[in-house]
Amino acid sequence: MDHIAHSDDNIRSVELSFGIIERIRENRTASLAELTAETGLAKSTVHAHLTTLTNLGFIVREGDEYRLGLRFLELGEEVRNHRSEFRLIQGHVKTLAERFDERAQFIVEENGEGVYIYRETGSHAVQTDSGVGRRIHLHSTAAGKAILANLSEERIREILEQHGLAAVTDQTVTDEAELRSELAAVRERGFSFNREENLRGLNAVGVPVRDANGEVLGALSVSGPSHRMKGEKLEVEVPDLMLGMANEIELNLAYPQ
């Protein structure tokens, strides 16, 4: 029993450390007093966690404030570069952004959410807070729907049960039957749309990318203001180029040089 209690204490300690890290991430910087107030923990407990995280290089102290350390950047790059397929896609994201002068990204699914792996912006692209590593809903984004449409029925059901269908905007599809109908259409035509469903005033197109085994690896998407991303550009021009690019990537993955 003593061993189990000690193990539980260790788990709780890890939870507390990551809770403090999340608080600092949300606030960008935070003082010991602020973290103590926000977490409800004893000042000595918070200080002990901050000291340990600082010694490990995950937190940096600047005067009375703490911020996240660049050690996280090192780990993030390691995670992203772990799969060689991702590195092949990076250049294509940049090409899309330059070609359409909009924002382009590559997103993968992890634990039922979308995660930005690469993002590039054209000179006239809308700047939003969706940076690399950011997590998003799948059902309200073009890339997310492109991924969902190519998952197994069992996996789709798991994701919907876990995350539900939150109304991100008043245009978000929140009815499961309607979403499933749209996913069937995505499978049929090969690409997906997001019409102001994740951010008002922003439309997007998503195209799935499959790995050498034919499994969905992630999805490319291009997004822009609804007054520019509409009509033939949204429904024909952008999807056509993206489908060709996805096919090129998939051929390179299936038959590497």
C-alpha positions as CSV (number, residue, x, y, z in Angstrom):
1,M,0.0,0.0,0.0
2,D,2.9,2.4,0.8
3,H,4.2,1.8,-2.7
4,I,0.8,2.7,-4.3
5,A,0.5,5.8,-2.2
6,H,3.9,7.0,-3.2
7,S,3.1,6.3,-6.8
8,D,-0.1,8.3,-6.5
9,D,1.8,11.2,-4.9
10,N,4.2,11.2,-7.8
11,I,1.4,11.3,-10.3
12,R,-0.2,14.2,-8.5
13,S,3.1,16.0,-8.5
14,V,3.3,15.6,-12.3
15,E,-0.2,16.9,-12.7
16,L,0.6,19.9,-10.6
17,S,3.7,20.7,-12.6
18,F,1.9,20.6,-15.9
19,G,-1.0,22.6,-14.4
20,I,1.5,25.3,-13.6
21,I,3.0,25.1,-17.1
22,E,-0.4,25.5,-18.6
23,R,-1.1,28.6,-16.4
24,I,2.1,30.2,-17.6
25,R,1.3,29.3,-21.2
26,E,-2.1,30.9,-21.0
27,N,-0.7,34.1,-19.3
28,R,2.6,34.1,-21.3
29,T,4.3,35.1,-18.0
30,A,3.2,34.8,-14.4
31,S,4.6,35.6,-11.0
32,L,4.8,33.3,-8.0
33,A,2.0,35.2,-6.3
34,E,-0.2,35.0,-9.4
35,L,0.3,31.2,-9.8
36,T,-0.4,30.7,-6.1
37,A,-3.6,32.6,-6.4
38,E,-4.7,30.9,-9.6
39,T,-3.9,27.3,-8.6
40,G,-5.0,27.6,-5.0
41,L,-1.8,25.7,-3.9
42,A,0.4,26.7,-1.1
43,K,3.1,29.2,-2.0
44,S,5.8,26.8,-0.9
45,T,4.4,24.1,-3.2
46,V,4.2,26.3,-6.2
47,H,7.7,27.6,-5.6
48,A,9.1,24.1,-5.3
49,H,7.6,23.1,-8.7
50,L,8.9,26.3,-10.3
51,T,12.3,25.7,-9.0
52,T,12.4,22.2,-10.3
53,L,11.0,23.2,-13.7
54,T,13.6,26.0,-13.9
55,N,16.4,23.7,-13.0
56,L,15.3,21.4,-15.8
57,G,15.2,24.2,-18.3
58,F,11.4,24.1,-18.9
59,I,10.7,27.4,-17.1
60,V,12.8,30.6,-17.2
61,R,12.7,33.2,-14.4
62,E,13.0,36.8,-15.4
63,G,12.9,39.0,-12.3
64,D,9.7,38.1,-10.5
65,E,8.1,36.6,-13.6
66,Y,8.3,33.1,-15.0
67,R,7.9,32.1,-18.7
68,L,8.1,28.9,-20.7
69,G,11.7,28.0,-21.7
70,L,12.9,27.2,-25.2
71,R,13.3,23.5,-24.1
72,F,9.7,23.1,-25.3
73,L,10.7,24.3,-28.7
74,E,13.5,21.6,-28.9
75,L,11.0,18.9,-27.9
76,G,8.4,20.2,-30.3
77,E,10.8,20.1,-33.2
78,E,11.8,16.6,-32.2
79,V,8.2,15.5,-32.2
80,R,7.4,17.1,-35.5
81,N,10.6,15.7,-37.2
82,H,10.0,12.2,-35.8
83,R,8.0,11.3,-38.9
84,S,9.9,11.9,-42.1
85,E,6.7,12.3,-44.0
86,F,6.0,15.6,-42.3
87,R,9.3,17.1,-43.6
88,L,8.2,16.3,-47.2
89,I,5.0,18.3,-46.7
90,Q,6.6,21.5,-45.3
91,G,7.6,22.9,-48.7
92,H,4.2,22.2,-50.2
93,V,2.5,24.3,-47.4
94,K,4.8,27.2,-48.3
95,T,4.0,26.8,-52.0
96,L,0.2,26.9,-51.3
97,A,0.6,30.0,-49.2
98,E,2.6,31.8,-51.9
99,R,0.4,30.6,-54.8
100,F,-2.8,31.9,-53.3
101,D,-1.4,34.6,-51.1
102,E,-3.4,33.2,-48.2
103,R,-2.8,31.1,-45.1
104,A,-1.9,27.5,-45.7
105,Q,-1.5,24.7,-43.1
106,F,-1.0,21.0,-42.6
107,I,-2.9,19.5,-39.8
108,V,-3.0,16.0,-38.2
109,E,-5.3,14.3,-35.8
110,E,-4.2,13.4,-32.3
111,N,-6.5,12.3,-29.5
112,G,-9.5,13.4,-31.5
113,E,-8.4,16.9,-32.2
114,G,-6.6,18.7,-35.0
115,V,-3.0,19.8,-34.4
116,Y,-1.2,22.3,-36.6
117,I,2.1,20.8,-37.8
118,Y,3.0,23.5,-40.4
119,R,1.6,26.9,-41.2
120,E,2.7,29.5,-43.8
121,T,1.1,32.8,-44.7
122,G,1.1,34.8,-47.9
123,S,1.6,38.6,-47.8
124,H,-2.1,39.3,-47.7
125,A,-3.1,36.4,-45.5
126,V,-5.3,36.9,-42.4
127,Q,-3.2,36.6,-39.2
128,T,-5.0,34.5,-36.6
129,D,-3.8,32.8,-33.4
130,S,-3.7,29.3,-34.9
131,G,0.0,28.7,-34.7
132,V,2.0,25.5,-34.9
133,G,1.1,23.1,-32.1
134,R,-2.3,24.7,-31.6
135,R,-5.2,22.2,-31.2
136,I,-8.6,22.7,-32.9
137,H,-11.9,21.0,-33.4
138,L,-12.1,18.6,-36.3
139,H,-15.8,19.1,-37.2
140,S,-15.6,22.9,-37.6
141,T,-12.5,23.1,-39.9
142,A,-11.8,22.1,-43.5
143,A,-8.7,20.1,-42.7
144,G,-10.5,18.5,-39.8
145,K,-13.4,17.4,-41.9
146,A,-11.0,16.1,-44.6
147,I,-9.4,13.9,-41.9
148,L,-12.7,12.8,-40.3
149,A,-14.1,11.7,-43.7
150,N,-11.1,9.3,-44.2
151,L,-11.2,7.7,-40.7
152,S,-12.9,4.4,-39.9
153,E,-16.5,4.5,-38.7
154,E,-15.3,3.3,-35.3
155,R,-12.8,6.1,-35.0
156,I,-15.3,8.7,-36.1
157,R,-17.7,7.5,-33.4
158,E,-15.0,7.6,-30.8
159,I,-14.1,11.2,-31.6
160,L,-17.7,12.4,-31.6
161,E,-18.4,10.7,-28.3
162,Q,-15.2,12.2,-26.8
163,H,-15.4,15.7,-28.1
164,G,-19.0,16.3,-29.2
165,L,-20.0,18.9,-31.8
166,A,-19.4,22.3,-30.2
167,A,-20.9,25.4,-31.9
168,V,-17.6,27.3,-32.5
169,T,-19.6,29.9,-34.6
170,D,-23.2,30.2,-35.6
171,Q,-22.3,28.4,-38.8
172,T,-20.7,25.3,-37.3
173,V,-22.4,22.0,-38.0
174,T,-23.6,20.7,-34.7
175,D,-26.0,18.0,-35.9
176,E,-24.4,14.6,-36.2
177,A,-26.6,13.4,-39.1
178,E,-25.8,16.6,-41.0
179,L,-22.1,16.2,-40.3
180,R,-22.1,12.6,-41.5
181,S,-23.9,13.6,-44.7
182,E,-21.2,16.3,-45.3
183,L,-18.4,13.8,-44.6
184,A,-19.9,11.4,-47.2
185,A,-19.8,14.3,-49.7
186,V,-16.2,15.0,-48.8
187,R,-15.3,11.4,-49.5
188,E,-17.1,11.6,-52.9
189,R,-15.5,14.8,-54.2
190,G,-12.1,14.4,-52.4
191,F,-12.1,17.8,-50.6
192,S,-13.9,19.7,-47.8
193,F,-15.1,23.2,-47.1
194,N,-15.3,25.4,-44.0
195,R,-17.6,28.3,-44.6
196,E,-17.1,30.5,-41.5
197,E,-17.6,27.5,-39.3
198,N,-14.5,28.0,-37.2
199,L,-14.0,31.7,-37.4
200,R,-16.5,34.3,-38.7
201,G,-15.4,35.8,-42.0
202,L,-13.0,33.0,-42.9
203,N,-13.5,30.3,-45.4
204,A,-11.2,27.3,-46.2
205,V,-10.7,24.2,-48.3
206,G,-9.2,21.0,-47.0
207,V,-7.7,18.0,-48.8
208,P,-6.6,14.7,-47.1
209,V,-3.1,13.4,-47.5
210,R,-2.6,9.6,-47.2
211,D,0.6,7.8,-46.2
212,A,2.2,4.9,-48.1
213,N,-0.3,2.5,-46.6
214,G,-3.3,4.5,-47.8
215,E,-4.1,5.7,-44.3
216,V,-4.9,9.3,-43.7
217,L,-1.8,11.1,-42.5
218,G,-3.3,14.5,-42.2
219,A,-4.8,17.3,-44.3
220,L,-3.7,20.4,-46.2
221,S,-5.9,23.4,-46.0
222,V,-5.9,26.9,-47.5
223,S,-8.0,29.6,-45.7
224,G,-8.8,33.2,-46.4
225,P,-11.4,36.0,-45.9
226,S,-14.8,35.0,-47.1
227,H,-14.9,38.0,-49.5
228,R,-11.9,36.5,-51.3
229,M,-12.3,32.8,-50.7
230,K,-15.6,32.3,-52.5
231,G,-17.2,31.2,-55.7
232,E,-14.9,29.5,-58.3
233,K,-11.7,30.2,-56.2
234,L,-13.1,28.4,-53.2
235,E,-14.9,25.6,-55.1
236,V,-12.7,25.0,-58.1
237,E,-9.4,26.8,-58.3
238,V,-8.0,26.1,-54.9
239,P,-9.3,22.5,-54.6
240,D,-8.0,21.5,-58.0
241,L,-4.4,22.6,-57.2
242,M,-4.6,21.1,-53.7
243,L,-5.8,17.7,-55.0
244,G,-2.9,17.6,-57.5
245,M,-0.4,18.6,-54.7
246,A,-1.8,15.9,-52.4
247,N,-1.5,13.3,-55.1
248,E,2.1,14.3,-55.7
249,I,2.9,14.0,-52.0
250,E,1.2,10.6,-51.8
251,L,3.2,9.3,-54.8
252,N,6.5,10.5,-53.2
253,L,5.5,8.8,-49.9
254,A,4.6,5.6,-51.7
255,Y,7.6,5.6,-54.0
256,P,10.4,7.4,-52.2
257,Q,13.5,8.3,-54.3
